[in-house]
Each structure stands twice: as structure tokens, then as C-alpha cells.
Amino acid sequence: MTSNKKKYEIGERIRIFREKRGLSQHELGNIIGVSNSRVSNWEQGINRPNADILAELCTALNVSPSSLLGIKVTADEFSEKERSIINAYRAKPEMQHAVCVLLGLKDK
């Protein structure tokens, strides 16, 4: 696979995940601290984001690095839905005991 094809594929995934989140290029750029033209260049395959920006993109787009990079998920990784459930659980500590009770887990 050529470097240009990889740039385009990563850019295409950025665009897909950005649109799923309902964000414009400008809004995504503001969230991660880059210009909308830089986001546009990634999406067009002109450039690709560096490793530091990839982490911020994953957070802003609520996706795993493997999803953004197009790496096949293995059986021991979480799906997007599972990750969303975990994030929701962590965000509401006041509900964690109730979730544990409902799932029949010992609350620590």
C-alpha cells in the first residue's frame, strides 16, 4: 500500500467519524487546536496528522486509535458500543453501585 493511499484512507476515516459526530471541519479544528484547512488537508489525503494529534483526534471523535487508523480489532478489544458504556459508567460514579447490583457484580 502506498503512502498516498494510506494518507487518503486515514483522511477518509477522519471525515466519516467527524460527520458521525455532527462536526464541521472548523468545529473539529477548534476542538483539537488546528485550522479547518489542516483538517481538510487530512481528509483529502494531502497530509496526515502526526502522532500527537492522533490522540486528540481520537478523543474528539470518540473513537479508538485502531478505528481511526483502520487497524482490525482483535477479539480482546472493546467495540465502540462497549467503550461508550464504559465511558458512561466512569462519568457517573453515583450510578456505579446500581449498575453493579443490576449486573450481579460485587461492588468494590
Secondary structure, DSSP 8 states (H G I E B T S, - for coil): --HHHHHHHHHHHHHHHHHHTT--HHHHHHHHTS-HHHHHHHHHTS----HHHHHHHHHHHT--HHHHHT----TTS--HHHHHHHHHHHH-GGGHHHHHHHHT----
